[in-house]
Amino acid sequence: MISVVIADDQRMVRAGLRMVIETEPDLRVVGEAGDGVEAVALARRLRPDVVLMDIAMPRQDGLTATRALLAAPNPPRIIVLTTFDTDENLYRALQAGASGFLLKVSSPEHLITAVRVVAAGEALLDPAVTTRVISAFAGQPGPAAPPELGTLTPRETDVLRLLARGQSNAEIAAELAVGEATVKTHVARVLMKLGLRDRVQAVVYAYESGLVRAGR
């Protein structure tokens, strides 16, 4: 059973999300919050697997609440929800450490898939999101490479570059002519060495570190 907390300042939106989630036998809504402060307190008390976090909320916005939750040990996985499809919101959500980003107009099926994917420890990272991240870095000057990059082997560096292009494990395996199990091992080592939580953070890191440049 995957436990979920819904954080949104609109009661009707929370009711709609609850209705969608609780149609699935393996998902359960354990709490609702109407603002960021309440969301943080509720998530810390109930310890859900996943938090659906609205961005625009009173008292404390969803991105600030996301940072607060992820700063504590054993945080929940967080999917940021918004009505605003902007590069700024997307990039800020990824920087805050969210494992997924969904528009409120997304289909119920997409929402259910997102909850299951992030609860399993993966990140909701599709090619459209990757394209938006790339565009956010377009034209920015390249920073100096951080020393942590030097801890990666050449193959692990290749895997990180391909992750930054939004490729799946299967696609990376095909490009590098290795098995998917090998790719999973490389991904896990990359995340461990760089102190990253998931593939979303790996994509942001690859661009912020200068390993990958927009347009390359």
ABEGO torsion letter per residue (X at the ends): XBBBBBBBABAAAAAAAAAAAAABAABBBABBBABAAAAAAAAAAAGBABBBBBABBBGBBAAAAAAAAAABBGBBBBBBBBABBBAAAAAAAAAAGBABBBBAABBAAAAAAAAAAAAAGBBBBBAAAAAAAAAAABGBBBBBBBAAAAABBAAAAAAAAAAAAGBBAAAAAAAAGBBAAAAAAAAAAAAAAAGBABAAAAAAAAAAAGABBBGX
